[in-house]
Amino acid sequence: MAYNNDKKWYAQKLIIQERGFDISDFLDKQRKDETWNTDFGTEPTDNELKTAWENQETANALKETNKASGKAKLKSGEALTDAEVEALFG
């Protein structure tokens, strides 16, 4: 896999959340260096891990874009979109 262990671990956590499992349950049962715990379904493929990682990177970039445009709109007095409000104020 092209990702280091930390990226793989993070992508696994994203997939667990997408599957509807409690992330704290995952963290209690699954350790970084152990084989996959089947309580959480089948082990994600490299492609699933890559997709989860890329989706998170895209979401982070979009949030930063919305944050920057929201700041500019606040300064100019324009109305903010819902996404800009969320990026700025949570």
C-alpha positions as CSV (number, residue, x, y, z in Angstrom):
1,M,0.0,0.0,0.0
2,A,1.2,3.5,-0.9
3,Y,0.2,4.9,2.5
4,N,2.2,4.8,5.6
5,N,0.7,3.0,8.7
6,D,-0.7,6.2,10.2
7,K,-2.6,7.1,7.0
8,K,-3.9,3.5,6.8
9,W,-5.0,3.6,10.4
10,Y,-6.8,6.8,9.9
11,A,-8.5,5.6,6.7
12,Q,-9.6,2.5,8.6
13,K,-11.2,4.6,11.3
14,L,-13.0,6.6,8.6
15,I,-14.4,3.4,7.0
16,I,-15.5,2.1,10.4
17,Q,-17.5,5.3,11.0
18,E,-19.0,5.0,7.5
19,R,-20.1,1.5,8.3
20,G,-21.9,2.8,11.4
21,F,-19.7,1.4,14.1
22,D,-18.8,3.4,17.2
23,I,-15.3,4.6,16.8
24,S,-14.4,4.2,20.5
25,D,-15.4,0.6,20.2
26,F,-13.1,0.3,17.2
27,L,-10.2,1.9,19.1
28,D,-10.8,-0.4,22.1
29,K,-10.8,-3.6,20.0
30,Q,-8.5,-2.9,17.1
31,R,-4.9,-2.1,17.6
32,K,-2.6,-0.6,14.9
33,D,-0.3,-3.6,14.5
34,E,-2.8,-6.4,14.9
35,T,-4.7,-8.3,12.2
36,W,-8.2,-7.0,11.3
37,N,-10.9,-7.6,13.9
38,T,-13.8,-9.2,12.1
39,D,-16.3,-7.6,14.5
40,F,-16.2,-4.6,12.1
41,G,-16.9,-6.6,8.9
42,T,-14.4,-7.5,6.3
43,E,-11.1,-5.8,6.2
44,P,-11.1,-2.8,3.9
45,T,-9.3,-3.2,0.6
46,D,-6.4,-0.9,-0.4
47,N,-8.8,0.7,-2.8
48,E,-11.4,1.4,-0.1
49,L,-8.7,2.9,2.2
50,K,-7.4,5.1,-0.7
51,T,-10.9,6.3,-1.4
52,A,-11.7,7.1,2.2
53,W,-8.4,9.0,2.5
54,E,-9.0,10.9,-0.7
55,N,-12.6,11.8,0.3
56,Q,-11.3,13.2,3.6
57,E,-8.6,15.2,1.9
58,T,-11.2,16.6,-0.5
59,A,-13.6,17.5,2.4
60,N,-10.7,19.2,4.3
61,A,-9.8,21.2,1.2
62,L,-13.4,22.3,0.6
63,K,-13.7,23.4,4.2
64,E,-10.6,25.5,3.9
65,T,-12.0,27.1,0.7
66,N,-15.3,27.8,2.4
67,K,-13.5,29.3,5.4
68,A,-11.4,31.6,3.1
69,S,-14.4,32.7,1.1
70,G,-16.5,33.2,4.2
71,K,-13.9,35.5,5.7
72,A,-13.8,37.6,2.5
73,K,-17.5,37.8,2.5
74,L,-17.7,38.9,6.1
75,K,-15.2,41.7,5.4
76,S,-17.2,42.9,2.4
77,G,-20.6,42.5,4.1
78,E,-21.9,39.8,1.7
79,A,-24.2,37.0,2.8
80,L,-22.6,33.7,3.7
81,T,-23.6,30.3,2.4
82,D,-24.4,27.6,4.9
83,A,-21.1,25.8,4.1
84,E,-19.2,29.0,4.8
85,V,-21.0,29.5,8.1
86,E,-20.2,25.9,9.1
87,A,-16.5,26.2,8.1
88,L,-16.1,29.4,10.1
89,F,-18.2,28.7,13.2
90,G,-18.7,25.0,13.3
